[in-house]
Amino acid sequence: MKIGLGLYRYMLTREYYDFARQAGCTHVVAHLVDYFNQGSSNPRNNQPTGAKYEPWGYAGDPGKVWTTNELKTLRKEVEDAGLSLAAIENLDPAHWHDILLDGPHRPQQIEKVKTIIRNLGEAAIPVLGYNFSLAGVCGRVTAPRGRGHAVTLGMDGPAEDVPIPNGMIWNMVYERNAPAGILPSISHDELWQRLQRFLEEVIPVAEQSGVQLAAHPDDPPMPTMRQQPRLVYQPHMYQRLIDLAPSRSNSLELCVGTMAEMTEGNVYDAVDQYSRQGKIAYIHLRNVVGKVPHYRETFIDEGDVDMIRILAILHRNRFDGVIVPDHTPQMTCAAPWHAGMAHTIGFMLAAKAIVQSSELHGAYST
């Protein structure tokens, strides 16, 4: 297991790389989508917390895909800081909104995604995380409900009252001058068919490029959000996604916190099932209390999930990928993101050491 750090676009600087190394990380997962672009629901110098219904911001330039040179430069900057670039997380809605919507520009956008995958391969970046979702991350509330009144994210009930407006998909506005109106609801079957078509078209390119596509589960994991269906909102649904396109390039970006919020199964069985199959490309780690539609995130060392047990399962199944902290509660200081991440990474390093030491001494059982 390797310990990494997820960095948002504005954090892709030497200062943040040095912070990651100082905290004990060896890898970086980079977000090239600018979630903070002219949006009001994501505070700058922080993580993208979002809000219940407001968009995170505006999507990027639809005519500008991430080039091989841009990706190689990023990888070199990360490596010059003593780290490895493990993955790029998320596609910009500007590049694939009509793939999600099955809209008129779908054929052109499929070619854009294929180009991005090829560019990643040429830049020797092995993983592209993605979230095949219409409503994206919504329905969340931010409040000082954590230990010591730390500001945390959570959910206080379903998010169905406000449907998705035209011109918006996956948290972000992709068309500023879209006509008034809302996105028509579709069925779960239709959404799965869209995902299947997507995988059938891009997985062969990913295989040729040596790139894994890693699917994130729906967060929050509700059957529907904003009157639109979700794909992976129970643990067993990940298996359906895997089986749609049997390939090493069809893998999972498994989020422990999201899995713990699900109302069926249990997170330990899910981590065991998918790590035994070797289908996890990388992992998001966070702790929570409660289940959807009522839960809140917690510090890594509290909450409903035994994180040492999670790491012990991964270690037993020889998971050799990267584990990154997801978002964390914000600590009361001048640098709340840095403090929250340092606390989480410290716990992860200690838990990893415990699991590895316990194997030698037979002291920890899953």
ABEGO torsion letter per residue (X at the ends): XBBBBBBBAAABBAAAAAAAAAAGBABBBBBABBAABGBAABBBGBBBAEBAABBAEBBBBAABBBBAAAAAAAAAAAAAAGBBBABBBEBBAAAAAAAAAGBAAAAAAAAAAAAAAAAAAAAGBABBBBBBBAAEBBGBBBBBABBGGBBBBBBAEBBAABBBBBGBBGGBBABAABBBEBBBBBBAAAAAAAAAAAAAAAAAAAAAAGBBBBBBBBOBBBABBGGBBBABABAAAAAAAAAABBBAABBBBBBAAAAAABABEBAAAAAAAAAAAGABABBBBBBBBEBOABBBBBBAABEABBAAAAAAAAAAAGBABBBBBBBBBBBBBABAAAAAAAAAAAAAAAAAAAAAAAAAAGABBX
